Amino acid sequence: MTVNWPTAAELDPVRRLYALAAGVRGARVTEREIPAPYEEIWPLLSDLDGELGRLVPDMSRLRVTRIDGDRVEAVARSRFGMRARFDGVRRPGWVWLQSRFVLIGVAAAPSADRAATRVAFTGGVRIPGRAALVPVGVGRAGRRVLGRLAARAGSGR
């Protein structure tokens, strides 16, 4: 008797972000196609010490304190002076960072014609002790992050 088991489906980084966010109540993923190649967009998003901290609206600074393979530890300061220590993962095409109170997830994948990049963002304030985000403002913050990224990519930095 032959059993045909399903094979594992490969998810591109943007679909992987949707899958991760689906496990967090209140998470909203904002996606946008940016008219710049992946090779231009991904370095901006994966620059945790520089560009990513400037793209997230409420963050004034993000500083990586440790990298071990794809595992990342970082400290962030909000525009309001609050600090957060993040643990996360940075792999080609996606970053997932979470602290006790904040979650940030971002992903990028080349568009079908490779002339543009699909980018997705989720993030927000976490409810301590639960896999949930406060849903207020999550979509608006995502649109702001992706708008800033599009402007940054279009300006040539």
C-alpha positions in Angstrom: 0.0 0.0 0.0 1.5 3.3 -1.0 0.6 6.4 1.0 1.0 9.8 -0.7 1.9 12.1 2.2 1.7 15.8 1.4 5.1 17.4 1.0 6.1 20.5 2.9 5.1 23.7 1.1 7.8 26.4 0.8 6.6 29.7 2.0 8.2 32.9 0.8 9.2 35.3 3.6 6.0 37.4 3.2 3.8 34.3 3.5 5.8 33.1 6.5 5.2 36.5 8.2 1.4 36.0 7.7 1.7 32.5 9.2 3.6 33.8 12.3 1.2 36.7 12.7 -1.8 34.4 12.5 -0.7 32.9 15.9 -0.9 36.3 17.6 -4.3 37.6 18.4 -4.8 41.2 17.3 -1.9 41.1 14.9 -2.6 42.8 11.5 -0.2 42.3 8.6 0.1 45.3 6.2 1.5 44.4 2.8 2.7 46.7 0.0 4.5 46.3 -3.3 7.4 48.8 -3.4 8.8 49.6 -6.9 12.4 48.7 -6.1 14.2 45.4 -6.4 14.6 43.1 -3.4 18.3 43.6 -3.4 17.7 47.3 -2.6 14.9 46.8 -0.1 16.1 43.9 2.0 19.4 45.6 3.2 17.2 48.5 4.5 14.9 46.2 6.5 17.7 43.9 7.8 19.8 46.9 9.1 18.5 46.6 12.6 20.9 49.1 14.1 20.1 51.7 11.4 17.2 51.8 9.0 14.7 49.5 10.7 14.8 51.7 13.8 14.1 54.7 11.7 11.2 53.1 9.8 9.2 52.1 12.9 7.1 55.2 13.9 7.4 55.0 17.7 11.0 53.9 17.8 13.9 56.4 18.2 16.7 53.8 18.3 17.2 50.1 18.0 20.6 48.7 18.9 21.7 45.1 18.4 23.4 43.8 21.5 24.1 40.2 20.4 23.9 38.0 17.3 24.3 34.3 17.4 23.7 32.8 13.9 20.1 33.9 13.1 19.2 34.7 16.7 19.3 38.4 17.6 19.1 40.4 20.9 18.5 44.1 20.7 17.6 47.0 22.9 15.1 49.7 21.7 14.2 53.1 23.0 10.8 54.6 22.1 10.3 58.2 21.2 8.7 58.5 24.6 11.8 57.3 26.5 10.7 53.7 27.2 13.1 50.9 26.7 12.6 47.4 25.6 14.9 44.3 25.2 14.1 42.2 22.2 14.8 38.6 21.3 14.3 37.5 17.8 15.3 35.9 14.5 16.7 37.5 11.4 16.8 35.3 8.3 17.0 36.2 4.6 13.8 38.0 3.9 12.3 38.3 7.3 12.8 39.6 10.9 10.8 38.7 13.9 11.5 40.6 17.2 9.6 40.5 20.4 10.0 42.0 23.8 7.8 41.6 26.8 5.6 44.4 25.6 6.3 44.9 21.9 6.3 42.8 18.7 7.9 43.7 15.3 7.8 41.5 12.3 8.9 42.5 8.8 9.4 40.5 5.6 10.3 41.0 2.0 10.2 38.9 -1.2 10.8 39.7 -4.8 7.7 40.4 -6.9 6.9 38.0 -9.8 8.7 40.2 -12.3 11.6 40.9 -9.8 11.4 44.6 -10.6 9.5 45.3 -7.3 9.5 43.9 -3.8 6.5 42.7 -1.8 7.0 43.9 1.8 4.9 43.1 4.9 4.9 44.4 8.4 3.2 43.6 11.7 3.9 45.0 15.1 2.4 46.5 18.1 2.0 46.5 21.8 1.8 43.0 23.3 -0.4 42.0 26.2 2.0 40.5 28.8 1.6 36.8 29.4 -0.6 36.3 26.3 -0.1 35.8 22.6 -2.0 39.0 21.7 -1.5 42.5 20.5 -3.5 45.6 21.4 -5.3 46.0 18.0 -5.5 49.8 18.1 -3.3 51.4 15.6 -1.6 48.2 14.3 -2.8 48.7 10.7 -2.0 52.4 10.7 1.5 51.8 12.0 2.1 49.2 9.3 1.1 51.7 6.6 3.4 54.3 8.0 6.4 51.9 8.1 5.8 50.8 4.5 5.3 54.3 3.4 8.5 55.4 5.0 10.3 52.4 3.4 8.9 53.3 -0.1 10.0 56.9 0.3 13.5 55.8 1.6 13.9 53.4 -1.4 12.8 56.0 -3.8 15.2 58.6 -2.5 18.2 56.4 -3.1 18.9 56.7 0.7 
